[in-house]
């Protein structure tokens, strides 16, 4: 809704700046802007380009223009205050807090943003209660998401400059995001998956590996084996990009879907003569076995190193312990 139709609505003077990574050279300007300023839709960013509010190296640009890499994208616009959701007293596990950022350990089952199916009871509602000033930041300062049933660390910006810098860092792959995942099957070794991801052609609730000329966006996941069990493998994953469901899609692409991930093929798999404890643990585990355990990056204002870890949730700890015991019993 534009400002003319809502003359009394509060506004914010939004100033954002991002630098186009060389890896994105050759991409359309609107696509690159959507990567750097991920809180705003591609269509809205395109509108800002056409109005002159969003420039490249201080010059006007069309959404379809191709950029070379190394340019500076600047956004200078008046916007309505984005967050109008209600504050709710929902407990938060805060792992780091200062004047510029928060690091939150999101529990399993907590939705990040309000939506049609979850208008309340989300992380965004909790953040607005924890710090009402976050209502002045796009999406209450949330710069990246985790799925409802994925646990672990998320960084939240508490100021507009911190928000702009964190969005830029995400686009430049300057946030080191480390996950732990439990997958089906015995993985032989680690490696990398460089496979573009886009919306599934027939199921809008899923993502899929797709060619970049067919709607896919470049996605890279690095992984290494941490521990092998009789029919499963514990892997450590690091995201170079941050596409929706990226680890889940990439592991399924390798024919090693995540335990509990029915969406991408991670159904029940029991090793031969599995212990009763493992059998029960696997049958009771009804979500994807994925946890964002570590975030490392330079502080957006001071530049000092931030390196925070979050403990595994109890259900994942229990399942891995049952697998270790089953593996030991089989020897």
N, C-alpha and C positions, 0 to 999 in steps of 0.2 A: 504494500500500500504506500503510495507516494506521500510526500510531506504536504502537498496541497490539499489532499483529502483528509489529512489529520493535522490541522494547523497547530493544535495544542499538544501534539505528541512530543515527548522529550527526544532530543537529538544529540548526537555525538559527532565531533569533528574527528573523523577517522583518517589517520596518516599511517600508511604501511609502506615498507620498502623491502624489496627482495632482489637478489642477484641471480641471474639465470645460470644454472650449472652448465658446464660444457656438455655434460651427458644429455642435456635436453636440446642441444643445438639441432636445428632443422624442424622442430615441432612448431605447431601453430601457437600464436601469441595467447589465444584464449585458453588453450590447453595448459600452457606453461603457467599462466596466471592462476589457474585452478589448482595446480600443484603447489605453487608457492603460498597462495592464500586460500588454503583448503576449507576455511570456514564459510566461504561464499560460493554460491553456485556459479557454474560456467556462464549461464545466461546473464546473471547480474554483473559479473565481471565484464562481459561483452558490452553491456549497456554503459558501464563506466568508461570503457574504451571509446565507444562512439560519442560519449558526451565530453571526452577530454579529461575526465577525472583520473583516469588510469593512463599513464604514459610510459614509454620505453626510452631510456636515455633522454628524458625530458621532451620527447617528441610524440606527436599523436601517432596512434597505431590502429590498424584494423584487426578485428579478431582473427581473420584468416591469414594475416601476415606471418611469415616464417622468421623465427629469430635464430641467431647464429650461436648463442652461448656467450656469457660474459656481460651481457647488458644488465642495466639496472631498471627494474620495474618499480614505479612509484604510484601509490594510490592516495589521493587527497580528496575526500568526499564527506559531505554531511549525510549521516544516516540516522534513522530512527533507532532508539535504544533497542537492542536485539532481544535481550532477555526480559520477558514479562512473566515468567513462570513463578509460582509461589515458592517461598522458602519453607522447608520442612525439617524438623529436628531428627535427622537420620544420622546415626553414628558414622564417623569416618575414621579410618586408620591412616593417620597422617605420618608419613615417614620422614618428611623434611618440610620445613616452612621458613620462609623469610619474607621480606617486604615485596618481593617480585614474583615468587613462584611457590607452589605447593607440589609435593609429590604424594600421591594417594595410592594406597594399596587397595584396589577395588575388589570386593568379595564376589564370589560366584553368585549369580542370580540378580545382581544389581544392574538395571538398565542404565545406560549413560545419559541419554537425552529423552525428554518427554516426547511422546508421539501419540498417534491415534489409539494404540492399544495400551499405552502406559502413560497417561497424562500426568501422573504424580508418582512419588516413590522412587525417583531416579537420582543418579549422582548429581545431576544439575540442580535438582531441588535441594539436596543436601548441602551443596557448595554455597548456595544462596543463603542458607541459614548459618553456615559456618562463617561466611564473610559477605554481608549484604552488599559491599562495594563491588563484588563480582558481577552485579547486575548491570554495571557500566561496560563490561567487557563482552565481546561477542561470545555467545554460548557459555557464559559464566566462566570464561577463561580456558575452557577445554579445547586443546589443540589437536588431539588425536583420540581415537576411540578404541575400546575393547568390546568384543561381543558380550552379550548378557552373561553367558556361561563360561567366559574366560576370566580368570582372576589375574590380579597383579598390578604393576605400577603404571600410573598415568601422571603426566606432568600437566599442571594447571597454571596459567598466567594470571597474575594478580594486577597487572598494569597493562595499558595499551602498548607501551614500548616493549615490554617483555613478551606480550602476545605476538607483536610483529616479528621480533627476533626469533622466537621459537618456531613460528611458521616458516620463516626463512631457513632456519636450521633443519627443519624437517625436509624441506625441498632440496637442500644441499646434502642430505644424508649425514648431518653432523650430530644427530642424536643416536647413540648406540643403544639399540633395544634388543635385549637378550631374553629369549623365551626358553622354557623347558616343555617338551612335548613327549607324550607316551604314544607310540605308534604300533600298528599291527605288523607282525612279521619280523624277521631277523635282518636288520640292515648290516651290510658288510663293512661299509666305511662311510665317512662323511663326504661332503661335496657341496656343490651349489646348484640351485635351480634358477635358470634365467628363462622364464616363460611368461609371456604377457597374459594378463588376466582381464576379463570383462564380464559383463552380465551374461548368464546362461541364455542361450537363444530361445529356449522354450519355458524355463522355470525362473521367474523373476525373483524368487527368494534365494537363488543360488548364484554363485560365480563360477566361471569356468576358464580354463586355458584357451585363449583365442588369439589369432594373429592380430598384430597391431593395425593392419589395414582392414580388419573386420571388427573393430570396436575394442580390441584389447589395449591395455596400457602396460608398459614395461614393468615387470615385477621380478625382483631378485631376492632369493632367500639362501643364506649360507647355513649349513648344518654340519654337526659332528656327532658321532656316537659317544654317548656318555656311559651307557651300561646296557648289556644285552641280557635278556631273559630267555626262557624257552620258546616263547611264541611272540614276544614283543621286544621293543627296543626303546630305551630312553634316549632322546636326542636333545641337543642344545641347538637352538635356531637363532640366527641374527638376521634382522631385516635390513636390507639395503633400501628397499622401498616400502611403502605402507598401504598396499591395496586391501580392499575389503576381503576378509577371510583368507588372506594371502597364505599363511602357513598351512591352513586346512586344505586349501586347493592344491598347493604345491606338494604336500606330502601325499595326497591322494593321487596326484599326477605321477608320483614315483611308485605307485601301487603299495604305499604304506600309509593308509589313512589313519587319523588319530583315533585312539581308543574312545569309544562312546559317541563318536561323531556320525550319527545316522544320516545326516544330510549328505555327507561325502563318502559314505561307504564303510565307516568304522564300526561294523556290527560286532556282535559277540564272537570271540575266538578264544577257545580254551586249549591249552596244551594237553597232550595225552596224559591221562591219570593225574589231572590237576588236583591240588589239595582242596579240601572243602572251603578253607579260608579264601583262597584265590577265586574259586568258583563264585562264592557269595559276593566277594568284593567286585568282581567284574560285572556280575548281574545287577548289582546295586548302583554301578557307576553310569549315570544316565546323562552325561554331558561330554563335550570334547575335553580330552585330557591336555589342557594347555594353560600355562601360567607365565605371565610376564614377570620374570624374577629380577631383572636388573635394568637400570637406566643410567647411562653415563653421558655427560655432555658438559660443555663450558657454560657457566652461569651467564644468562643473557645480558646482564649489566656489568658484573665485575670480571667475567671471564675465568673465574676460578673453577677448578674441576669439581663437578658434582658426580658422585658415584654412589648410588643407593640400591640396596637389595631388599626384597620382600620375601618372607618365608612362604613355603608352599601351603596351600589350604589343607585342612585335615583329611579330606576325602582322597586327595592325590597322595598324600603321605601314606595313608593306610593302604592304598592300592599298590604302590611301589614296594612297600614293606611286605605285602602278601606275595608279590612276584619274586622278591629276593628269597623269601622262605621257601616258596615252591621250587625255585631253581636249586637251592641248596639241598632240598629233600630228594630231588631227582638224581643227585650225584651218587 
